[in-house]
Amino acid sequence: MLLSDNDLFAAINAKRIKITPPLDLSTGHKHPKSPIQASSLDLHIGQIYFPNVEKNTLGGIDNPFTQCMLKPGHTAVVITREVIELPNDIAAIGFPPSSVSFKGLLVTNPGHVDPGYHGSMRFAVINMGSDKFPLSREDKIITLLFFKLAAGADAGFGDRHLPGGYVPHPPVTEQNLNCLSADFLQVEERARAVAKDVAEEKIKWPTLLGAIATAGAAIIVGILTFSKDLIFKQPLEEIKELKSRVIVLEKSVSIRDIEKRLNELESKVDSEKSIPEQ
């Protein structure tokens, strides 16, 4: 059975569901800003950690943020301010509120809370948006829906994992924190790669254009050389040939004149021979 706001209010007041530090219910559970909603309970940011940060550096395991700006593509680990303790017959399921999701923050492991759980909650969050995402202590980070089991678990979370009672343990360690990538989407690395490619292209283009210009000039020179041969060489050869023909013609004319003159002389001689002597 899903617990309603009245069920949650009663269970919290009766200490069946224990929340530390105590929730501010001074305005009642029906107020718009109450952590108890119609069928859910809001939990808030406590500490914020960054992966791959020295433990004493701000954001490191020994020096968490209480507020920060999460860059696009970057990862953080958030610990809830509230510590919850459930009986063996109540379980919970967590979801990121829409006010968080619609701004691009991805909560990767809201998951479920077993009956008998005692401790804070931790989440890996990734900024999937295009702008920096503000993370601040007291901001809502998760909404829990609580379910009443028909019968209590034979062995709750505490019975299985915390024999002998609740023993506080660090919600996050340096080892598991550093298993995450600080830049999950590698936005900065890809941006640097793009910038490098652009810079290299700026270097390549002048070189390429210079090569194209050189090749173009060589082609033009070749065309002009070939064209020169076509334009000038052939007419020169034709002129020489015409001159040869003119010379031949001139010689032909001279021979015909000589033959004509010889013929005239022969005719004259013949005519003189035909005249009788006196």
C-alpha positions in Angstrom: 0.0 0.0 0.0 1.3 3.5 -1.0 1.3 5.8 2.0 -0.6 9.1 1.7 0.3 12.4 3.3 -1.8 11.5 6.4 -0.1 8.1 6.6 3.3 9.6 6.4 2.5 12.4 8.9 1.2 9.8 11.4 4.2 7.4 10.9 6.7 10.2 11.3 5.0 11.5 14.4 4.8 8.0 15.8 8.5 7.5 15.1 7.8 4.5 12.9 9.6 6.4 10.1 12.5 8.3 11.8 14.0 11.3 10.1 17.1 13.0 11.5 17.3 16.0 11.8 13.6 16.3 12.5 11.5 17.7 9.6 10.1 21.2 10.0 6.4 20.5 10.1 5.5 23.7 11.9 3.2 24.7 9.0 1.5 21.3 8.8 1.8 18.6 6.2 -0.7 20.3 3.9 1.4 23.4 3.2 2.8 23.7 -0.3 6.4 24.0 1.1 6.0 21.0 3.4 8.5 18.2 2.8 5.5 15.9 3.1 3.6 15.9 -0.2 0.3 14.1 -1.2 2.0 10.7 -1.3 5.7 11.4 -1.0 8.5 12.9 1.1 11.2 15.2 -0.1 14.8 14.8 0.9 17.4 17.6 0.6 21.1 18.0 -0.3 23.5 17.8 2.6 27.1 17.4 1.3 28.5 17.5 -2.3 31.6 15.7 -3.5 33.5 15.8 -6.8 35.3 12.7 -8.2 39.1 12.8 -8.6 39.7 15.6 -6.2 42.4 15.5 -3.5 40.6 14.6 -0.2 41.5 17.9 1.5 40.7 20.1 -1.5 37.2 21.7 -1.6 34.9 19.0 -2.9 37.2 16.2 -1.7 36.2 13.4 0.7 37.3 15.4 3.8 36.1 18.8 2.6 32.7 18.6 0.9 30.9 21.4 -0.8 27.7 22.8 0.7 27.0 24.6 -2.6 28.7 24.7 -6.0 28.0 25.0 -9.7 28.1 21.7 -11.6 29.4 22.2 -15.2 27.7 20.6 -18.2 28.7 17.0 -18.5 30.3 16.9 -15.1 29.5 14.5 -12.2 29.1 14.9 -8.5 28.0 12.8 -5.6 25.3 14.1 -3.3 24.6 12.9 0.2 21.2 13.7 1.7 21.0 16.0 4.7 18.4 13.6 6.2 19.2 10.2 7.8 16.2 7.9 7.6 15.3 4.8 9.5 12.6 2.4 8.4 10.8 -0.4 10.2 10.9 -3.9 8.7 7.4 -3.5 7.1 7.9 -0.2 5.2 10.0 0.2 2.0 10.6 3.3 -0.2 11.3 4.1 -3.9 13.1 7.3 -4.9 12.7 9.6 -7.9 14.2 12.9 -8.8 11.7 15.7 -8.6 10.7 17.3 -11.9 12.1 20.6 -10.8 15.5 18.9 -10.9 15.1 16.8 -14.0 13.7 19.5 -16.2 16.8 21.6 -15.6 19.0 18.8 -17.0 20.3 17.1 -13.8 20.3 13.3 -14.1 20.1 11.4 -10.9 21.6 8.0 -11.8 20.8 5.8 -8.9 17.7 6.8 -6.9 16.6 3.2 -6.6 14.7 1.7 -3.7 15.2 1.7 0.1 14.8 -1.7 1.8 12.7 -2.2 4.9 14.9 -1.8 8.0 17.3 0.7 6.3 19.1 3.2 8.5 21.3 5.9 7.0 21.5 8.8 4.7 21.1 8.4 0.9 23.7 9.1 -1.8 23.3 9.8 -5.4 25.6 10.3 -8.4 24.3 13.2 -10.4 25.3 14.3 -13.9 24.6 17.7 -15.5 23.1 16.8 -18.8 22.0 20.4 -19.5 23.8 23.1 -21.5 24.2 25.5 -18.5 25.9 25.1 -15.2 23.6 23.6 -12.5 23.5 25.0 -9.0 23.8 22.5 -6.2 23.1 23.9 -2.8 22.5 22.5 0.7 18.8 22.4 1.6 17.8 22.1 -2.1 15.4 19.2 -2.9 17.2 16.3 -4.6 15.0 13.2 -4.2 11.4 12.4 -3.6 10.6 9.1 -1.7 7.4 7.1 -2.1 6.7 4.8 0.9 5.0 1.4 0.8 3.5 -0.6 3.6 4.2 -4.3 3.2 1.5 -6.8 3.9 3.9 -8.5 6.3 7.2 -7.4 7.7 10.5 -8.7 6.1 12.0 -11.6 8.0 15.3 -9.9 7.9 15.4 -6.2 7.0 18.4 -4.2 5.7 19.8 -3.7 9.2 19.5 -7.3 10.1 21.4 -8.3 7.0 24.1 -5.7 6.8 24.3 -4.2 10.3 24.1 -7.1 12.7 24.0 -5.9 16.3 22.3 -2.7 15.5 23.1 0.5 13.5 26.8 1.3 13.1 27.4 4.6 11.4 29.5 4.2 8.3 30.7 6.8 5.7 28.1 7.2 3.0 30.9 7.7 0.4 34.6 6.8 0.4 37.5 8.1 -1.6 37.8 4.8 -3.4 34.2 4.6 -4.7 34.1 8.4 -5.3 37.1 8.1 -7.6 35.5 5.3 -9.6 33.4 8.0 -11.2 34.6 10.3 -14.0 34.6 14.0 -13.2 33.7 14.8 -16.8 31.2 12.1 -17.6 30.4 13.4 -21.1 34.0 14.5 -21.7 32.7 17.9 -22.7 35.9 19.8 -21.9 38.1 17.1 -23.6 36.0 17.1 -26.7 35.9 21.0 -26.7 39.7 21.0 -26.6 39.8 18.4 -29.4 37.5 20.5 -31.5 39.6 23.6 -30.9 42.8 21.7 -31.8 41.2 20.5 -35.0 40.1 24.0 -35.9 43.6 25.3 -35.3 45.1 22.6 -37.4 42.6 23.3 -40.2 43.6 27.0 -40.1 47.2 25.9 -40.6 46.4 23.3 -43.3 44.2 25.6 -45.4 46.9 28.2 -46.3 49.3 25.3 -47.2 46.6 23.7 -49.3 45.7 26.9 -51.0 49.4 27.6 -51.7 49.7 24.1 -53.3 46.6 24.7 -55.3 47.9 28.1 -56.5 51.2 26.5 -57.5 49.5 23.7 -59.3 47.2 26.1 -61.0 50.1 28.3 -62.2 51.8 25.2 -63.6 48.7 24.2 -65.5 48.2 27.7 -66.9 51.9 27.8 -68.1 51.4 24.5 -69.7 48.3 25.6 -71.5 49.9 28.8 -72.7 53.0 26.8 -74.0 50.8 24.4 -75.8 48.6 27.2 -77.1 51.6 29.1 -78.3 52.7 26.1 -80.3 49.2 25.9 -81.8 48.9 29.6 -82.4 52.3 30.4 -83.7 54.1 27.3 -84.9 51.5 26.1 -87.4 51.1 29.5 -89.2 54.9 29.9 -89.5 55.1 26.5 -91.2 52.2 27.4 -93.5 54.0 30.7 -94.4 57.2 28.8 -95.3 55.2 26.4 -97.4 53.5 29.3 -99.3 56.9 31.0 -99.9 58.2 27.7 -101.4 55.2 27.6 -103.7 55.6 31.2 -104.8 59.2 30.5 -105.7 58.2 27.4 -107.7 55.5 29.5 -109.4 58.0 32.3 -110.1 60.3 29.7 -111.7 57.5 28.3 -113.7 56.6 31.7 -115.1 60.2 32.3 -116.1 60.4 29.0 -118.0 57.2 29.7 -119.9 58.5 33.1 -121.0 61.7 31.6 -122.3 59.8 28.9 -124.2 57.5 31.5 -125.7 60.5 33.6 -126.8 62.2 30.5 -128.3 59.0 29.7 -130.2 58.8 33.2 -131.6 62.4 33.1 -132.7 61.9 29.7 -134.4 58.9 31.1 -136.2 60.8 34.1 -137.5 63.7 31.9 -138.7 61.3 29.7 -140.6 59.6 32.6 -142.2 62.8 34.0 -143.5 63.8 30.7 -145.0 60.6 30.7 -147.1 61.4 33.9 -148.9 63.2 33.3 -152.4 66.6 34.7 -153.1 66.9 37.3 -155.8 
